[in-house]
C-alpha cells in the first residue's frame, strides 16, 4: 500500500508545470498540495524540517558544514598560537571536520556523533566566525604587566558576600 502511494506521489511530482508571467523568469511548480510534497520528500529520505523554530533545513548540509568548519579554521589563524582559545577551537573544529569528511557516515549517524543536527553545527560555525574577530580585538590571553589574581577560599567568599546563598 505504501509503495503504491509513493509511486503515485512520485508520478505526480514528475509532472512539473512551468509557470511565469510574460518577461518573468519561469518557475517550477509541483501540482501537489504541500503535505503531499512533504510526504514525498520524507518517503524518499529527504529531511523536511529541523524541528527547531527558526532553523531551516540546509539542502546540502554536510558540504555546507565542511565549508563553514574550514572557514573557522582559516579565521582562527589570526589568534596567536599560544592562546588557549585558538588551540581549543582548532582541536574542536578539526575533530568535527574529520567526522564530516567521512564519506561512509550517513548524515543521521553524523548528527548522532556530533549530538546536534548539521544545521545547528552550521549555525554554531557562523557564530564562531563572528566571535573570532572580537576575541582578536579583546585579547583575553594577554594579562597586563603586574596584574595579580586574587584567590579566595570558600569561607572568604561567603564573608564578602554576607553568608551562604539560601
N, C-alpha and C positions, 0 to 999 in steps of 0.2 A: 504494500500500500504506500509506504513512504517512498519507495523507489519510483512509483508511478507519479506521485505528487511532485517529486524532484524533477522528473523528466518533463512534466508539463510546465513547471516553473522555468526550467532551462529553455524549453522551446519558446515560451512567451518572451523571455529575456533576449533570445536570439533575434526576435523580430523587432529590431530597433527602428524607430522613426526619426528622421532628421527633420528638425523644425527650425524656423528662424524667419524674422521679418526681412523684407527686401533690403539689401545692403548690409544686413547684420550678419555676423558670423553664425553659421549654423550650430545647433547644439543637439546633442543626442538625448532622446527621451525614451525611457522604458515605458512600455504600455502596461505597467504593473502598478498596483497600489503599493504604497511604501512598505506595508507589512509583508507583502509577498516578496518584494525585493530584498528586504532584510532576511526573510526566511531562506531565500535562495543563497545569499551570502553565507548564512550560518550553516546551511547544509554543505556548501562547497568548502567550508573550513575557514572562511574569511572572518576576521574579527569585526563586529559591527559597533561595539561600544566598549569603552574602558570601564564603565560602571562608576566613574568618578565625575561628578559635576564639574564642568569647565575644562575637562581634559579630553580633547577629541582623539580619535583613533588616528595614528600616523600610518598611512598605507604601507610604506616600506620602512618599518620601524627599526629593524636590525641595522640596515645600511645607514639610516639617519643617526642611530645611536653611535655606530662606529665613527662616523664623521664628527659628531659632537665630542666624543671622547678624545679623538685625535686633536681637535681644536683646543680642548682643555690642556692637553699635554703641551701643545705648542705655546699656548698663552702663559702657562705657569713658568716657562723658561725665563721670564723677566724677574722672577723672585730669586734671591741668592740661593746657591746650592746648599749652604749650611743651615738654611731656615727649616725648621721642623714642619712648617706649613707646606712648603714645597715637597719635601720628602713624603709627607703623608698623602698629599694629593696625587703625586706621581705613582706611588705604590698602589693606591686605591684604583686609579684610572687604568693603570696597566693591567691589573687583575681583571677589571670589568671588560677591558678591550680584548684580553685573551679569551674570556668566556664568549664574548660576542663574535669573535673571529672563528670559532669552531663551527665549521660548516655542517657537521653532522648532528649538531644540537638543535632540536626544534625550538621555536620561539617560546612555547609553553614551558619547556624544561629550562630554558634560559631565564625566563621570568621567575621560575621557582628557585633557581640558583642565586639570583640577584635579590630575591624576596620583594621584588617590585615589578610592576608592569614596565615594558620597554618605554612606553610613553612617559611614565614617571621618571625614569632614568634620564630621558632626553630633557625633560624639564629641569631636573637637578643639574645637568651639564650646563644648560643655559644660565641657571642661577649662579653656578660656579664661575662661568665666564664673566658675569657682571661683577662678581666679588674680587676676582684676581687683581684688576687694576686698583681697586680700593685698598687691598692688602699691600700692594706695592707702594701706594702713597702713604699709608699709615705706618708701615714698617714695624709691626709689633715685635719682631725679633731683635730690634735694636733697643738696648737698655741704656739710658743716659749714664754718663760717667758719674760715679759716686752714688748712684741710686741704690738704696738699701730696702729690701723687702722685710716687712715686719712679720714675724712668725708668732702666732698666738696659740696657746693651748686652749682646750675647750673651756676650761674654767675662766680664763681671761676673756674669752669672747662673751661668755654668759655675764660676767661682771660688767663689761662695756655695754651690753645690750640691756641689761637690767633684769636678768633672770632667764630661765629656760622658757622656750615657747610653749604655749598652752594649747 
